[in-house]
Amino acid sequence: MTTSTTAPVFDPYDYAFHEDPYPLYARLRDEDPVHHAAADDLWVISRHADVYDVLRDDTRFSNRMGVSLDASAWNADAHRVMSFLALDGDQQSRIRKLVSKAFTPRRVRELAPQVQRLTEHYLERTFAADARDGEADWIAEFAGKLPMDVISEMMGVPEPDRDEVRRLADLLVHREVGVRDVPPAGMEAAIAIFGYLSDLVTTRRKTESADLTSALLRAEVDGDRLEDHEVIAFLLLMIVAGNETTTKLLGNALFHLAATPDQKAEVMADADRVPVWVEETLRHDTSSQMLARYVAEDVELHGRTIPAGAKALVLLGSANRDERVFTDPTRFDLHRDKDELSKSLSFGTGRHFCLGANLARLEARVVLDELVRRVSDFEVHADRAVRVHSTSVRGFAQLPVSFRTRGA
């Protein structure tokens, strides 16, 4: 590519950047792979090999201050909100082992019938809206509802409370124009969710159930148990990370497949293509675009020194489009080599590999399998799609879609 005469400007709060960050990512990889964004004092790491190494090195690139670039979330108490995402070493291992006692692969697998039931319920609503109006908002009618319902059922959140919990979670990730931090509405939402979860844990201490909250309270490793604030932190992580990222995955899946009609026809004719549809969506336009790290000691990388005490930012979205790893990386390609797909960093790597990866994949595969079973074609009205404006997730706030159901 031709190198620009002006230096790249990285602004993670810029709405134009949210619309399409990938051209800037390409410039950073080629021109400035360890970029100092002076306005926010961020050291931005964009190449796949470097992102991979940073994610696996929590000695020099620590999680102790959290993973959010927002100033108000960057502090030594971040683990009280982000659970083990904001811990390193033995502290991280302790929480993760205890949480894993409750959040087991078996518990995730056993959710499949519930995910199927919710999928059928919300598809009926989506198709009814489509029949009435000629289109339906895939986010409002489906993708924005199902993931929170799945997590709520796991946690034991009563149905009447779920819309409000979902609304608060949306406020937590939204970023307002001109505000380079969590906006006041997001702060208030965080306090409200924290209070709600505290009450839920208190209730489960008195009356156990079969839900995840009770399982977390019962979890034990060598006589060690989670304290209430540790359970609350993990539940909050589930609400924000587990809900928002899956909502965005489901929206991104339809958006990108619709933009490649030949591949859409292939999937609509063969549901066996759904798993690779999910994986290529995760690579091509991952829900989680970037993670922060605290630099514990001076680090030399590509001829630059990232100073101790700095905030580094690893770009997962850029790593997944790195030409050094992926063939024709800007193309959404369901025939991509499996070895390439296995190098996607959407769920991270190493000790901080996303604990909810299996749940996200389960939800996406059940949903898209059922969609293919019921729909012969769909059209995304991309000109009227509205993106979420967030520094932590990438996806849609509104995605109008028209469906042609089978037999119609």
HELIX and SHEET records of a PDB file:
HELIX    1   1 TYR A   15  GLU A   19  1                                   5    
HELIX    2   2 TYR A   22  GLU A   31  1                                  10    
HELIX    3   3 HIS A   48  LEU A   55  1                                   8    
HELIX    4   4 ALA A   71  ALA A   73  5                                   3    
HELIX    5   5 HIS A   79  MET A   82  1                                   4    
HELIX    6   6 SER A   83  ALA A   86  5                                   4    
HELIX    7   7 GLY A   89  ALA A  102  1                                  14    
HELIX    8   8 PRO A  105  ARG A  109  1                                   5    
HELIX    9   9 ALA A  112  ASP A  133  1                                  22    
HELIX   10  10 TRP A  138  TRP A  138  1                                   1    
HELIX   11  11 ILE A  139  ALA A  143  3                                   5    
HELIX   12  12 LEU A  146  MET A  155  1                                  10    
HELIX   13  13 GLU A  159  VAL A  173  1                                  15    
HELIX   14  14 PRO A  184  LYS A  206  1                                  23    
HELIX   15  15 LEU A  212  ARG A  218  1                                   7    
HELIX   16  16 ASP A  228  LEU A  237  1                                  10    
HELIX   17  17 MET A  238  ASN A  243  3                                   6    
HELIX   18  18 GLU A  244  ALA A  258  1                                  15    
HELIX   19  19 PRO A  261  ALA A  269  1                                   9    
HELIX   20  20 ALA A  271  ARG A  273  5                                   3    
HELIX   21  21 VAL A  274  HIS A  284  1                                  11    
HELIX   22  22 LEU A  316  ALA A  319  1                                   4    
HELIX   23  23 LYS A  338  LEU A  341  1                                   4    
HELIX   24  24 GLY A  350  HIS A  352  5                                   3    
HELIX   25  25 ALA A  357  ARG A  374  1                                  18    
HELIX   26  26 ALA A  382  ARG A  384  5                                   3    
SHEET    1   A 5 VAL A  34  ALA A  37  0                                        
SHEET    2   A 5 LEU A  42  ILE A  45 -1                                        
SHEET    3   A 5 LYS A 311  LEU A 315  1                                        
SHEET    4   A 5 MET A 290  VAL A 295 -1                                        
SHEET    5   A 5 PHE A  61  SER A  62 -1                                        
SHEET    1   B 3 ALA A 136  ASP A 137  0                                        
SHEET    2   B 3 PRO A 400  THR A 405 -1                                        
SHEET    3   B 3 VAL A 375  VAL A 380 -1                                        
SHEET    1   C 2 GLU A 220  VAL A 221  0                                        
SHEET    2   C 2 ASP A 224  ARG A 225 -1                                        
SHEET    1   D 2 VAL A 299  LEU A 301  0                                        
SHEET    2   D 2 ARG A 304  ILE A 306 -1                                        
SHEET    1   E 2 VAL A 386  ARG A 387  0                                        
SHEET    2   E 2 PHE A 396  GLN A 398 -1                                        
END                                                                             
